[in-house]
Amino acid sequence: MSKVEVFLTKEEEQEIVSAIGIAEKNTSGEIRVHIEKQNSIAPIERAVEVFHQLQMEQTQDRNGVIIYVAVKSKQFAIYGDKGINEKVPADFWDTTKDTIISHFKNGNFKQGLIDGILKAGEQLQKYFPYADGDTDELSNEISKGE
């Protein structure tokens, strides 16, 4: 099995997908998680690549967010689309990153992602509140690379 396949169990993956659903009940923002084995470029650059490969810029308000994790490289990044970056301060993702890092350092990857996702949803709510009739524009399933 690859590092990606053993990073999270199927049950843990479903808990993360559920957390995305919960977070998106607070915001019109769209959150995705992408996991792959390793990367050869800076994690934020790879997050941007994957963001576009997944066509996450297709949201109406350009308010998609990707949490990218490279398991073997032990790196992650958070990237928000244009609509978010135009409204939020430069340090907007710092508390979400800190939340994830604190769990990752202890090897608690599932809880790091869940808490990071929920934190992102709370933060996005200030700028992109959930509105009646809001549709889920992007899949909540975890995407995986090699």
C-alpha positions in Angstrom: 0.0 0.0 0.0 1.1 3.5 -0.7 1.6 6.2 2.0 -1.6 7.8 0.8 -3.6 4.6 1.3 -2.4 4.2 4.9 -2.5 7.8 5.9 -6.2 7.6 6.9 -8.6 4.7 7.3 -11.8 4.6 5.3 -13.7 5.5 8.5 -11.4 8.4 9.2 -11.9 9.6 5.6 -15.7 9.5 6.2 -15.3 11.6 9.4 -13.3 14.2 7.4 -16.0 14.3 4.7 -18.6 14.7 7.4 -16.6 17.6 8.9 -16.6 19.3 5.5 -20.4 19.0 5.4 -20.6 20.5 8.9 -18.2 23.4 8.1 -20.1 24.2 4.9 -23.4 24.6 6.8 -21.8 27.7 8.3 -20.5 29.2 5.0 -21.2 29.4 1.3 -17.4 28.7 0.9 -16.4 25.3 -0.5 -13.8 23.2 1.2 -11.9 20.2 -0.3 -9.0 18.0 1.0 -6.5 16.6 -1.4 -3.9 14.0 -0.2 -1.0 12.6 -2.2 2.3 10.8 -1.4 4.8 13.6 -2.0 5.6 16.6 -4.0 8.6 18.0 -5.7 7.7 21.7 -5.5 6.6 24.0 -2.8 3.4 22.8 -1.2 1.5 26.0 -1.9 2.5 25.8 -5.5 1.2 22.2 -5.7 -2.0 23.2 -3.8 -2.6 25.8 -6.5 -2.0 23.2 -9.3 -4.4 20.7 -7.7 -7.0 23.5 -7.0 -7.1 24.1 -10.8 -7.0 20.4 -11.7 -10.1 19.9 -9.6 -11.7 23.0 -11.2 -12.3 24.6 -7.8 -12.3 28.0 -9.4 -15.7 27.2 -10.9 -17.7 28.3 -7.8 -20.0 31.3 -8.2 -18.3 33.4 -5.6 -14.8 32.1 -6.2 -14.7 31.0 -2.6 -13.2 27.5 -2.8 -10.5 26.4 -0.4 -8.2 23.4 -0.7 -6.3 21.8 2.1 -3.4 20.0 0.4 -1.4 17.3 2.2 1.8 15.5 0.9 2.1 12.6 3.2 5.7 11.3 2.6 7.0 14.9 2.2 5.3 15.8 5.5 4.0 19.1 4.1 0.6 20.7 3.7 -0.8 24.0 2.4 -4.1 25.9 2.4 -5.1 27.8 -0.7 -8.2 30.0 -1.0 -9.6 31.2 -4.3 -9.6 34.8 -5.6 -13.0 35.7 -4.0 -11.6 34.8 -0.6 -8.2 36.4 -1.0 -9.8 39.7 -2.1 -11.7 40.0 1.2 -9.6 38.5 3.9 -6.4 39.7 5.7 -3.1 38.2 4.6 -2.8 36.2 7.8 -6.3 34.8 7.5 -5.2 31.1 7.3 -2.7 31.2 10.1 -5.0 30.0 12.9 -6.3 27.2 10.7 -2.7 26.2 9.8 -1.7 26.3 13.5 -4.6 24.1 14.4 -3.6 21.5 11.8 0.1 21.6 12.7 -0.6 21.0 16.4 -2.3 17.8 15.7 0.0 16.7 12.9 3.0 17.0 15.2 1.5 14.4 17.4 0.6 12.1 14.5 -3.1 12.8 14.8 -3.8 13.5 11.1 -7.5 12.8 11.1 -8.2 15.2 14.0 -5.8 17.8 12.5 -7.8 17.8 9.3 -11.2 17.8 11.0 -10.3 20.7 13.3 -8.7 22.6 10.5 -11.8 22.1 8.3 -14.1 23.3 11.1 -11.9 26.3 11.8 -11.8 27.2 8.1 -15.6 27.0 8.1 -15.9 29.3 11.1 -13.5 31.8 9.6 -15.1 31.8 6.2 -18.6 32.4 7.8 -17.5 36.0 8.6 -17.0 36.8 4.9 -19.1 34.2 3.2 -22.1 33.4 5.4 -24.3 30.5 4.5 -27.5 31.6 2.7 -30.8 29.9 2.2 -30.7 28.0 -1.0 -26.9 27.7 -1.0 -25.9 24.7 -3.1 -22.9 22.5 -2.5 -20.9 23.4 -5.6 -18.0 21.1 -5.1 -17.6 17.5 -4.0 -16.9 16.9 -0.3 -15.0 13.7 -1.0 -11.3 13.6 -0.4 -9.3 13.6 -3.7 -6.1 11.7 -3.9 -3.0 11.9 -6.0 -0.1 9.5 -6.3 
